[in-house]
Amino acid sequence: MPTIPADAAHWDSGDWIEWHRTAESVQAAPCSAAGDTEARLMALEVSLLRCARVYFHMTQEHLPVYDAIGRVHGALNFDVPLDGSRGENVLTVVLPPMGPDNVVTVDLSHPFDALLVVRIRDNFTSDGRICARSALKVSPGAGTLEVSWAALPEVH
């Protein structure tokens, strides 16, 4: 069992005991796997989902982090850079938890080569599906397109 440092604050939520260092340090890494980008992204996604869940259960309101969760999910699972630097332009759309339906409206005036839909389930876990723009059934002259989660190909 790890020893909790003297400069740590800890919280007991009933499910787990979590501790964080309270001392400020220039060399303090935001994650124990400071050199591992994938591990840091996973930790970030888990933290964002946890914060969104706790905030929703406390207030019945949504914390405005779902777009960030979608971008991090895309980086982890579909190699979409967080900064949008890849030549392929991926449009990321998020289905929030407790939403009325599993349909997104896509603005076709935006240039994109692929559509990534990230669904945040009611239990605050995330899942994503990606589809090439050329595979979307677009009517000529259409300005928007409604895409249902079920119509997107499953990623294995």
C-alpha positions, -999 to +999 in steps of 0.1 A: +000+000+000+015+034-010+023+059+017+004+091+016+028+121+017+026+146+045+017+174+021-013+155+006-049+163+009-073+133+007-109+128+002-131+098+011-160+096-013-173+063+001-162+044-030-125+052-029-099+073-011-081+097-033-051+119-025-034+147-042-003+167-033-011+201-020+025+215-022+032+235-053+062+225-073+075+234-107+085+198-113+052+183-102+039+162-130+001+163-137+001+126-140+024+098-127+030+087-163+044+121-173+063+108-203+034+086-216+010+108-236-016+080-240-017+074-202-020+111-196-049+114-221-066+084-205-062+100-171-076+133-185-106+116-200-114+097-168-111+129-148-133+149-171-160+122-171-158+119-133-162+156-129-191+158-153-208+129-135-203+143-100-214+178-111-246+164-128-255+143-098-251+172-074-268+199-095-288+181-122-270+205-147-244+196-172-208+208-168-196+223-202-169+197-208-185+174-233-167+188-263-134+184-245-143+148-237-151+142-273-117+156-285-098+136-259-118+104-269-109+111-305-072+115-297-072+083-277-092+060-299-090+074-334-056+092-335-072+126-341-047+152-327-060+175-300-047+205-319-063+196-353-029+194-370-035+163-391-042+168-428-075+150-426-101+173-411-123+155-386-155+171-373-162+159-338-198+160-325-208+149-290-240+132-279-244+143-242-257+120-214-294+122-205-300+136-240-334+133-257-322+112-286-292+097-303-292+119-333-268+147-342-272+175-367-242+180-389-236+214-406-224+205-441-210+239-448-180+231-425-152+214-444-145+180-430-133+146-444-146+125-415-173+127-389-166+115-354-195+111-331-187+106-294-216+094-272-214+100-235-237+074-220-260+081-190-234+063-168-207+088-179-187+065-200-178+074-236-179+056-269-172+068-304-179+060-340-163+076-371-174+078-407-160+092-438-179+122-452-181+104-485-201+076-468-228+099-455-260+099-475-263+136-483-290+151-505-278+175-531-280+211-519-286+200-482-272+224-456-275+201-427-277+163-422-292+144-393-272+113-384-283+087-359-259+069-337-273+036-349-266+045-386-229+050-379-206+020-384-194+002-352-157+003-345-141-029-333 
